[in-house]
Amino acid sequence: EAGVAQSPRYKIIEKRQSVAFWCNPISGHATLYWYQQILGQGPKLLIQFQNNGVVDDSQLPKDRFSAERLKGVDSTLKIQPAKLEDSAVYLCASSLVSGAPSSYNEQFFGPGTRLTVL
Amino acid sequence: DAKTTQPPSMDCAEGRAANLPCNHSTISGNEYVYWYRQIHSQGPQYIIHGLKNNETNEMASLIITEDRKSSTLILPHATLRDTAVYYCIVIHAGNMLTFGGGTRLMVKP
């Protein structure tokens, strides 16, 4: 089965510019996540979608970051305007919806987009 | 979700078992223990998870102590390709993953 796809793999921009990342989850996965991973740290969740609705965006800096998943499949994450501290790897992940208390929450991650802000 | 404590780094000889510890002394009865790993320049990869019982799959074994306050991930025959950062995460089922610093495992020839 195909994995989570992300593009571009690398992006270099100057501060105050805009940038967008694209993610295509595993087919049939209703839940999609965007994470930010700063060098040397673990990934931090930015936003979670269930189909095309937002479940949790409490950690998303909404003054500059936005994300959408219009048809409940692909998703885009945008930063406008970018700051130096936004330099990081942006990871997309997806998982099946499961509500049973004994089930597990396996997320499949894409390769990430490495953003460098100069 | 319970907080976890892992050593920042460990070494292991190729072909030997790698035993990665995780302390989660504040775990509650319905929280699961998950392990993910992240190989350099890749996204995290699910390894294994458990609630109370020990678990084994094709990648690893998970040993959870009887009081559930700690666990150990075991890679039975470590290879160079197992060099990665290993994350131990404790969460309620359905909750979002919260990654800490993890353990950087270096497998040496």
Interface residues (C-beta under 8 A of the other chain):
Chain A: V4 Y33 Q41 G42 P43 K44 L45 Q48 D56 L91 A93 S98 G99 A100 P101 S102 S103 Y104 N105 E106 Q107 F108 F109 G110 P111 G112
Chain B: N30 Y32 Y34 S41 Q42 G43 P44 Q45 Y46 H49 L51 V85 Y87 I91 A93 G94 N95 M96 L97 T98 F99 G100 G101 G102
